[in-house]
């Protein structure tokens, strides 16, 4: 799989040089190189595995390199090689030789020496993980760990870090708008139903045929919290203000029996195209898709019975799925996020009809983006009242993190 390793190497290089997320880079490079399904899967496993263990891999590299100097190319080749040797148990000769070939000749001796040493010391490296500080053991920014400790305590933070460092399960939701979809999934030996979430199933790999046919959608049970809290009814006029890629829109359409109107918006034309394609594939006819940048404008629209506002957020509740988000965060990141979120909330709130509901939601577990922001909004907007808050914490609920608050606009 030399082409897959080369692609993974190029993705890591580009990831360090840009703000683009790894999954997008993997998709771009896999398409450019016309990788097979198997090679794309191997590339994905390599890149996300390295990013999930980045601090740990760098710690090992630094401990074994002695005084040898490493440029970015050599370090990324070593990260890939080490991950294969220690965690993937790829045959040593393949992991070493292919990684060495990724770098220029002058860097090959040091890359070769470090990787060969790691093959001899593999068991001791693994045995020493538990004694490392959490920022290395879990490959998490130290400021994020300290923040979580102040919020949740040391024991819960350790559990949260461990959860966020695991590869994410693949979970799909049955599309009940399609006759027979639920029965098709239930009858499959590859689908494991999730207790308490009757539409959701664990699967070992993404069921491409089910996705293409609109039978299922890849989605975590935590994503159902906000639509369920809003509980839109058939015939209502609903706004999904930050809708792409469409999982929550589709779930609301199901709740509405595909009757009524959902205006689904996103600020990105590209994401709107993806949103439209996903909704069409799932047979949703009650939704209309359009672009809108709610952080900078309030489109001229008629009032809505219900609004779902699943705002852009820090994603700290879904770090196991969005692996490289942890490396895009910075100290006091919540202040910047909360400012954007409040602007979107202030922009959409006037479009709730008197007596109507708005659900504000995130996939963050940070109070500054969640309960504190809602409290500040209510102070400034006495025409709204808080009816209910629901949250999900990975270390407590064994699913992705999420927050949702239902606000009701008073009639007088």
N, C-alpha and C positions, 0 to 999 in steps of 0.2 A: 504493500500500500504506500509506495513512495510518493505517489501523487497526492494522496491524502495528507501525508506528513508535510510535504512542501506547501500545500494549501494552508494547513494549520499554522505553519511557520509564518506565512505571508499575512494571515489574519492577525496573529499576535503583533507583528510589526506595525500593521496599519492601525490596530487598536490603540497602541501606545502613542501613535502620532495624531490621532483624531479623537473627536468626542462621540463617534458613531459606536453604537452598541455591538457587542460581539455577534449576536444572532444575525443581525443585518449583514455584517461583514462576511459571516460564514455563508449566508445565502448568496451574496454577490459573488464571492470567489468560487464557490461550488458551481454556480451557473457559468461563470467565465471559463472555468477549467473543464466544464461538462463532466463533472464527476458522476460516477455511478451511485446508486442508492447506498450501496455498502460503503463506498469511499466517503460519501457525504456524512454518513453516520459516524464513521471513524474520525473524520475531521471534527465533527461536532463534539464527540466525546473527548478528544484531545484538548481542544480549545477551552471548553467549559471546565474540564477537569483541572487544567492548569490555572485558570482564573479562580476556581473554587479553592485552590490550595496555594495561591501565589506567594503569600508571606512565608509559608512553611517551606516551599521549594527554594525560595531565595535564601532562607536561613541555612538550609542544607548546602546549597551551592557555596555560600560564603564560608561555611565551616570546612569545606573540602578544597577550596581553590588555593589556599595558602596565599602567596604573594602574587599569584598570576592575575593579570589584568583582563577584564572581560568587557567587550563592547556589547551593544544591545543585541546584535545578531547572535553572538556566542551565548549570551544569557538566555535568550529565547530558545535556542537549540537545546541548551541544558535543561531548561524547564520542561520542554517536551520529552526529552530523553528520560529525565528522572521520573516524571509522572508515569511513563510507560513501564519503567523498570520496577518502581516501588508499588504503584497502585494498580496498574493494568496487568501486570505479570506477563507482558509481551516477552517473547524469547530475547534473552540478553543481547545476542549478537545482532538481531534486527534492530532493537532499540538503540544500541550504541552506534552501529555502522550507519544507519540511516540518519541519525541525528548529526553525526560528524560530517556527513556529506552536505548538510544544510549550510555550513559556514565556509568561508574562504580558507585557503590552504594554511595561512599563517595562524589561524585560530584553531585549527583541527587538533593539534597535539594536546592543548589544555582541555578542550571539550572531551576528547577521547580519554584522557587520564582521569578526569573527574567522574565520567560515566562508568568507566571500568571499576573505579574505586567504589562507586555506589552499588554495583552488582555484588561486591564482596561484603559490603556493610549494610545491605538492605534490611536485614532483620534487626540490627541494632538501631537503625534509623527509625524503624517502625516502633520499636520498643520504647524509644525515648520521647515519643510524641506527647504522652500524657504528662510528662514533667515540664513541658514548655509552658510559658505564659500564654494566656488565652488568645492574645492578638496573633501569636504564631500558630498555636495549636488549631485555631479555627479560621485563620487567615481573615481576620476582621480588623478594621481600623480601630486603634486603641480609643479614640475619642467616642466612637459609637458604643463600644463596650462600657465605657464609663457612664455614658448617658443612660444606657439600659440599666446599669446597676442602680443608679439613682431612682429610676422609675419602677423597676421590678424586683430589685434585690439580687444578691449574688447567685443564689441557687437557680432562680428563674432565668437569669441572664445566661448562665451556663447552658441551660436546656434550650434556650432560644438560639444561642450560637450554634449548638450542635444540630438543631433542626435546620437552620439556615445553611449549614454546610453540607447537608445531604443532597444527593441528586433528587430532583423532584419526581414524584410519581406521575404517570400519565393517567389522567382522569377525563372521561367524556360524559357529556349529558345527552340523554336521549331526546330527540326532537319529537315531542308528542303531537305536533301539528301534522306530522306525516303518519298516516295510518300504518300500523304494524311496526313502526320503528322501535318502540319499547320492547315489543315481543321478540324482534330480531336480536336485539342486544341481550335480552334476558336468556335467550336460548343458546347464546354463544358460550362455549367452555372457556374462552379467553377473557370473558368479562366477569369481574367480581363486584357485586353490588356493595355500595357503601351504606352501612347502617345509619338510619335516620335521614338519608338523602335518597329517596327512591328512584330519582331520575339519573343518578350519578353512578358511574362504574369505573373501577380501576382496570386498566388494560396493560399488557406488556409492551406493546408498541402502538404507534399511532395507526388507527384503522383507516387507511387512506380511502378504501372503497366506501366505508360508511360516511366519511366526510364528504366525498365527491357526490354521493347520492342524497345528502341532506339528512341522513339517518341520525347522525350524531355531531356534536361540536365539542372540541377540546376545551374543558372548562373545569375549574375547581369549585367544590361546593360553596366556598366562601363568597364566590361571586353572586350567589343567589340571595345573599342577605339583603342588599339594597333593593332589588326589584320586589322581593317578598314584603319588605317593610312598606314600600310605596303601594303595593297591591292594586295596580291599575285594573279597572273594570271594563268589560266589553262596551264599546260605543264611546268611550272617553277620548278626549283630545289630550295627548301626552307628548311631552318634550323629553328626549334623551339628549342632553346638551353636549356631552363628551362621549359619543357613542362608539367610535371605532375601537376594536374591530367588529363589535356587534353581538357579543355573547349576552350581555344584559338586555339589549334591544330585543333579541330573539326570545329570551325568557319572558319579557313583558308581553310580547306579541302572543305567546302561548297562553299567558294568563288572561289575555283579552279575547281569546278565541279567534284571533286574527280579525277582530271587528273593532272599528273605530279608526283612529288616526294616531300614528306615532311619527313625529317629526324628529328624525335622527340626524344630528349634526356633528361635525368635527372641523377643526381649523385647517387640516391638511387635505388638499385635493387628492393626494395619493392615498391617504388613509380612508377617505370617503369612497374611493373606488373599491378598496378592499372591503369596506363595510357593505357597500351595495352588492358586491359579488357574494358575500357570505349570506346576506339576507335572502337574496334570490335563490341561492342553492338550498336554503332551508324552507322555501315555499312561503315566505312572509310577504303578504300583499298589502298589509295595513300600514306599512312604513314608507315614508318618503325621505330621501337622503339629500342633504344640502350642506354646503360649507358655511361655517360661522366661527369667528374668533371672539368668544365671549369675554375674554380678558381685556379686549380693546374696543368692543362695540356691543350694542344691544340691537339686534336685528328687529325690524318693524314687523312683529308677528302678533296675531290675535292671542288673547290669554289662553292658558292651558288649565285643564282640570288637575293635572299632576305633572310634576317635573322631576326627572332623575338627573342629579348632578354628580356624576362620578368624576371628580376633578383630577387633573394631573397631580401627582404626589411624589414623595420620596421613595415609594415602593419598599419601605423597610419591612412590610409584612410578607413580601413575596421574594425575598432574597434567594431562596433556594431555586426559584424559577428564573429570575433575572439576575444571573450570577454576578455579572460585572458591575451592577449598580453600586455595590459597596465601595468600589474603587472610584466612583464618580461623586461620592458624597464628600463633604468638607465640614469643618467645625461650624456650628450654628447654621447648618443647612436648612433647618426648619423655618427660620425667619424669612428666608427668600421664598420658600415654598408657600408659606402661609399668606404672604403678600399677594402672590398670584392667585391662590385659591379664594381669598376674600374678594378680590376684584371680580372673579367669575361669579361668585355667589351674589354679590351686589348687583351684577349685571342681569342675572336671570330671575332674581326674586320678584321684580315688578311684573313679570309675566304670569305669575300664579293668580288665578281668579280668586275673589273672596270666597272662602270656604274650601279652597283647593289645598293640595299638599305638595310639599317639596321635600325630597330626600337628598341630603348631602352625604356623599360617601367618598371614601378613599381606600386604598390598599396599604395605607401607612399604619403604624402602631404608635405614632408619636402624638402626644396630647396637644402639642402646639398646632398640629394640622387637623385635629379632630375636635374633641370636646371643648378645648379652650377657644378655638376659632368660632365654633357654634355659639358659645356663650357670649363672645364679643359681638357677634352679629345680632343676637337677640337683644342685647343692650341698646344697640343703635336702631333696631327695627321692632318697635313694640307692636306693630301690626301682625307679627308672627309669634306663635307660641310653640314650645317644644313639646311633642307628644311622646316620643320614645327614642331611645338610643340602643343600638345593638353593636357589639363588637366581637371580634374573633382574634384570639391570641394563639400563635402557633404552639408555644410551649404549654398552653393550657388545653387547647381544643384539637390539636393534631391535624390542623388544616391551615391554609394560608391565613395571614392576618388581614383584617378588614375592619372598617368602622362605618356605621350609617346612623344618621339622625333624621327622624321625620318631623318636619315643621309644618304647622297648619296656619294658613293666612286667615285672620279673623274676619268675620263678616261685617263688623262695625267697630 
